[in-house]
Amino acid sequence: MCGLGGIRITGGIPLEGEVRIQGSKNAALPVMAAALLNRGTTVLKGCPRIADVLLMEEVLKSLGAGTSWQGDTLEIWARNISCCQVEKKLGERMRSSIVLLGSLLGRCKEAVLPFPGGCVIGSRPIDLHLKALRELGGEFVETEEGLLYGRTRGLKGAEISFPRPSVGATQNAVLGAVCAQGTTVIRGGSREPEVTWLCRFLNQAGGKIGGIGTSCLTIQGVPRLQDTVFTIPADRIAAGTYVCASAITRGKGILLEPPIKEMGALLGAYEKIGGQYAYNSGKLFLCSQRAYRPVRWMETGVYPGFPTDLQSVFLAVLTRAWGWSQIKENIFEDRFKVVPQLRKMGAQIHLEGQTARIRGGRLSGNIVRAEELRGGAALVVAGLGAQGETYVEDREFIERGYEDISRDLNCLGARTEKD
C-alpha cells in the first residue's frame, strides 16, 4: 500500500497495554478564547498539542497575544490585544473560532470573523450564537467581503433563553456575559462538560457564575478577570475512542486518568455489547473479550446522552458485532459521512435517513480516506479490527483532535505507524 500523510494499521491484534489520556480539545479551545478577557497571564496545564489548539494559538498571536509552551503547559499573555479581526485563512479552518466572538466583543467591543470552518459533518448555523450576543447588546452585519462584523457600545446583562441546547452558543453567551455590566441568566443552555469546564475556568479567574453543570446559569458580571493557572481536563472523546479500540479487537487495556464521570453513556454502550470495566485509583481497566453483542437501538443526544463525536467510532465497533445493530444520529445530519469508507472494508451498513442499520461481520484491510476528524478516528479503529493491513489517508484530519493516535494505540499494544 502507498499513500501520503497517512496511518498504516495491522489488524487482528487484541490490544493489551496502558495509555494516558491527553487533555481535552473541546475544553481547551474555549478556555483559550476566554484568556483574551484577562489583561494579563493565563497558564493552561495539560493542554493538548493538537492541530486545532496550535491553530487557535496562531489566532491569538495574530490578535496581539503572546504565547509560550513548556511541555504540555501553554502560557498566554493577553495584556496588549492590538486587533479584533481574525484572519480569514485562520478562522475558516476551524469551527471553534466562533467562540472568539463573545471574548472579542467583551474585550474590544468589536469583532470581525470569517464564517467558521472545520469538519464538514453537516450544517452548523450560528444563529443561536448571534441571538445570545444580540440580547447582551451586540450588533452584527455581514460585510461585502463575506465577513461577520460585530460591535457593541458595551455588553449588558440580559435574560437569554435557548430554544435548544447549543454548546458553542452557550459558551459564547457565557464569554460575553462574564465581564458584562449587570446580571445575565441563561436558560436552556448546554450541559456538556466543555461548558462546565469553561465556567470553572472563568470562576477561577474571578468570574461569578452560578448553576454550573445545569441548563440554567446565573452570571454576575465582573469588571475584569485575573491571572490564573488552570488544568485542562482529560479528553472524554479520546478516552472513548480507546475504549472502542479495545472493544473491536476483543482486547484488554488500562486508561490512565480518564474523565470517568463524563463517560457514562459510552461505558453504558460498552457494557451492552459485552464489555466489562472497573475503575480504581485513576485507572480504567477494560476487558473486551466478550464485546461482540449487537445493540438493537441506540441514538446520540446532548449530554448526558451518547456523544455524537463518538458515534462514528462506535459504529465501526458494531461492524464487528454478531448480528444487527441500529444507531440514530440526532445532532448532525451528515455524521454518517464515514460509511462509504467503512463499506470499502466490507462493512454492511444500510442508511435510512438519520438511522444506520449495521450487520456485523468481517472487515478486511483496505486503503481508505479520512474526510473529517471523528470519521478518521473511526477508520483507524476499524483497521484495528480488520484482517490484514489498512491504510488511512489524510491523517491531518485526525490530528485536529488527537495528539498522536498512533502512539497512543501502540501503547495499548497495536501495530500502527505514520508516514
Disulfide bonds with the S-S distance in Angstrom:
none
